[in-house]
Amino acid sequence: MAYLRQVPADNAQVPLRQVYDAAIKRAGGIANIIRVMSLDGRAAQGSMQLYLAIMKTPNALSPSRKEMLAAVVSNVNDCYY
């Protein structure tokens, strides 16, 4: 199993602290996909902004289709979603 060094929540500095706080507010915790980006807080922040723009704002796909596509891609990638 691969191991990626991660920044624990209690050691996070801005902007990573903002990403972690938003994740906790939104989902009640910090998803592993966010934790693996933690060594570069600006990249994590940018990635989360892109995710929110695609998945959580109105666009051509309905919310249910967005979630369905995310689940299918995760399954194909043998990834828990």
Steps between C-alpha positions, in 0.01 A plus 500: 500500500634844408544764766474873442613744765212723608458812710284427806208737558653639819819597309329653197585860413313736267391426225484128589330584831222669299462192279482271803252726681275519192511121461401448862216751465380348172542129572568462870860390441800518271489253211817308419512654152544838669756368747727367222520851353592649837872557431405777258223708655459724195459200270249344742308827509497525119394138462213547744388817323488308170311210663243736653455688173434177311308296755319749723387780268224489238618398154392272214484189721251439778642433849396135476681454167814662640500257792427206270796590277726543802395158632555330163845657452598404856386142438695476175805631685442246779466791740263536795258791449 
